[in-house]
Amino acid sequence: MSEQRNYFELFDIPVQFKPDRSLLQRTYRKLSRQYHPDYFAQSSESEQAYALQQTALLNKAWTIFQDEDATIQYVLILNGVLEPEEKYSLSADFLMEVMDLNERVMEWEFEKTASEGEAILAEVNRLKKENYEEVASILEETAAVSPSKEALLRVKEYYYRNNYLKRLEKQLKS
């Protein structure tokens, strides 16, 4: 009974940014039944502990796979290009653009005009779309293609930019 090294191995799928959702769901159900503690009630303590460990791992994996950003982060960590809690520096141009948007959001929060909020949201969505388009081909690749280090670094940049833009979007929608 060896422990799985990563979530993709646990689900017996290749490492990829966008795993097949229906396959994930089928595999999750199958593994949930396989490792369910009730099936190990009459087993040894070590087998019961293993089943609990696998169930916990399975649930963590499922949580990651349900969130596209978390999956991207996990793949980047697996490939050694992102560290958890890393302080990443984005380009000055992007940060200036976000700073300008932040100022517009702060002004909008005082005025709360619908048209200005919609205009800012449209700008955020435009930036999100442009950001995605820069890495779409990498994110959509099948697992048969292992991304290069350069491609992984581009996805890392996308990941951090997207986090900034999602925060702005959330602020506008709240």
C-alpha positions as CSV (number, residue, x, y, z in Angstrom):
1,M,0.0,0.0,0.0
2,S,2.1,2.9,-1.2
3,E,1.1,6.5,-0.9
4,Q,0.4,8.4,-4.1
5,R,3.0,11.0,-5.0
6,N,0.5,13.6,-6.4
7,Y,-3.1,14.1,-7.1
8,F,-2.8,13.3,-10.8
9,E,-1.3,9.9,-9.9
10,L,-4.1,9.3,-7.4
11,F,-6.6,9.9,-10.1
12,D,-4.5,7.9,-12.6
13,I,-4.5,10.8,-15.1
14,P,-1.6,12.7,-16.7
15,V,-0.6,16.1,-15.3
16,Q,-2.4,18.8,-17.2
17,F,-3.9,22.3,-16.5
18,K,-7.4,21.4,-17.5
19,P,-8.2,17.7,-16.7
20,D,-11.4,16.2,-18.1
21,R,-14.2,17.1,-15.6
22,S,-16.4,14.1,-16.4
23,L,-13.4,11.7,-16.0
24,L,-12.5,13.4,-12.7
25,Q,-16.0,12.9,-11.4
26,R,-16.2,9.2,-12.4
27,T,-12.7,8.6,-10.9
28,Y,-13.6,10.5,-7.7
29,R,-16.7,8.4,-7.2
30,K,-14.9,5.1,-7.9
31,L,-12.0,6.0,-5.5
32,S,-14.5,7.3,-2.8
33,R,-16.1,3.9,-2.8
34,Q,-12.8,2.0,-2.9
35,Y,-11.4,3.9,0.1
36,H,-14.6,4.4,2.1
37,P,-13.8,3.7,5.7
38,D,-16.9,1.5,6.0
39,Y,-15.3,-1.1,3.7
40,F,-12.3,-1.2,6.1
41,A,-14.3,-1.7,9.4
42,Q,-13.1,-5.3,9.8
43,S,-9.6,-4.6,8.5
44,S,-6.4,-4.1,10.5
45,E,-5.6,-0.8,12.1
46,S,-2.9,-0.1,9.5
47,E,-5.4,-0.8,6.6
48,Q,-8.0,1.5,8.3
49,A,-5.4,4.2,8.7
50,Y,-4.4,3.8,5.0
51,A,-8.0,4.1,3.9
52,L,-8.5,7.2,5.9
53,Q,-5.2,8.7,4.6
54,Q,-6.3,7.9,1.0
55,T,-9.7,9.4,1.6
56,A,-8.2,12.6,3.0
57,L,-5.8,12.8,0.0
58,L,-8.7,12.1,-2.4
59,N,-10.8,14.9,-0.9
60,K,-7.8,17.4,-1.1
61,A,-7.3,16.4,-4.7
62,W,-11.0,16.8,-5.5
63,T,-11.0,20.2,-4.0
64,I,-8.0,21.3,-6.1
65,F,-9.5,19.8,-9.3
66,Q,-12.8,21.7,-8.7
67,D,-11.0,25.0,-8.9
68,E,-9.3,25.9,-12.2
69,D,-6.9,28.4,-10.5
70,A,-6.0,25.9,-7.8
71,T,-5.3,23.3,-10.5
72,I,-3.1,25.7,-12.4
73,Q,-1.3,26.5,-9.2
74,Y,-0.9,22.8,-8.3
75,V,0.6,22.0,-11.8
76,L,3.0,24.9,-11.5
77,I,4.1,23.7,-8.1
78,L,4.5,20.1,-9.3
79,N,6.7,21.5,-12.1
80,G,8.9,23.5,-9.7
81,V,8.1,26.9,-11.2
82,L,5.9,28.2,-8.3
83,E,6.4,28.0,-4.6
84,P,3.5,28.2,-2.2
85,E,3.2,31.7,-0.7
86,E,5.7,32.9,-3.2
87,K,6.2,36.7,-3.5
88,Y,6.0,37.1,-7.3
89,S,6.9,40.4,-9.1
90,L,4.7,41.3,-12.0
91,S,5.7,43.6,-14.8
92,A,5.6,47.3,-14.0
93,D,3.3,48.0,-17.0
94,F,0.7,45.5,-15.7
95,L,1.0,46.9,-12.2
96,M,0.5,50.5,-13.4
97,E,-2.6,49.4,-15.3
98,V,-4.0,47.6,-12.3
99,M,-3.2,50.6,-10.1
100,D,-5.1,52.9,-12.5
101,L,-8.1,50.5,-12.3
102,N,-7.8,50.4,-8.5
103,E,-8.0,54.2,-8.4
104,R,-11.0,54.2,-10.6
105,V,-12.6,51.6,-8.3
106,M,-11.9,53.7,-5.2
107,E,-13.5,56.7,-6.9
108,W,-16.5,54.6,-8.1
109,E,-17.0,53.3,-4.5
110,F,-17.8,56.8,-3.4
111,E,-20.0,57.7,-6.4
112,K,-21.5,54.2,-7.1
113,T,-22.6,55.2,-10.6
114,A,-23.7,52.1,-12.5
115,S,-22.2,53.2,-15.8
116,E,-18.8,53.7,-14.3
117,G,-18.9,50.4,-12.5
118,E,-19.9,48.7,-15.7
119,A,-17.1,50.5,-17.6
120,I,-14.5,49.4,-15.0
121,L,-15.8,45.9,-15.1
122,A,-15.6,45.8,-18.9
123,E,-12.0,46.9,-18.7
124,V,-11.2,44.2,-16.1
125,N,-12.9,41.6,-18.3
126,R,-10.9,42.9,-21.4
127,L,-7.6,42.5,-19.4
128,K,-8.7,39.0,-18.2
129,K,-9.5,37.9,-21.8
130,E,-6.2,39.3,-23.1
131,N,-4.3,37.6,-20.2
132,Y,-6.0,34.3,-21.0
133,E,-5.4,34.5,-24.7
134,E,-1.7,34.7,-24.1
135,V,-1.6,31.2,-22.6
136,A,-4.8,29.6,-23.9
137,S,-2.9,27.2,-26.1
138,I,-0.7,26.1,-23.2
139,L,-3.6,25.6,-20.8
140,E,-5.7,23.7,-23.4
141,E,-2.9,21.3,-24.4
142,T,-3.6,17.7,-23.7
143,A,-1.4,15.9,-21.2
144,A,0.5,14.2,-24.1
145,V,2.4,17.5,-24.5
146,S,4.6,18.4,-21.6
147,P,4.9,22.2,-21.5
148,S,8.4,23.7,-21.7
149,K,9.9,25.7,-18.9
150,E,9.2,28.9,-20.9
151,A,5.5,27.9,-21.3
152,L,5.2,27.1,-17.6
153,L,6.7,30.6,-16.7
154,R,4.1,32.2,-19.0
155,V,1.3,30.4,-17.2
156,K,2.8,31.5,-13.9
157,E,2.6,35.1,-15.1
158,Y,-0.9,34.5,-16.2
159,Y,-1.8,33.0,-12.9
160,Y,-0.6,35.9,-10.8
161,R,-2.1,38.5,-13.2
162,N,-5.4,36.7,-13.1
163,N,-5.4,36.8,-9.3
164,Y,-5.1,40.6,-9.4
165,L,-7.8,40.9,-11.9
166,K,-10.2,38.6,-10.0
167,R,-9.7,40.6,-6.9
168,L,-10.7,43.8,-8.8
169,E,-13.7,42.0,-10.3
170,K,-14.8,40.7,-6.9
171,Q,-14.5,44.2,-5.4
172,L,-16.7,45.6,-8.2
173,K,-19.3,43.0,-7.8
174,S,-19.6,43.3,-4.0
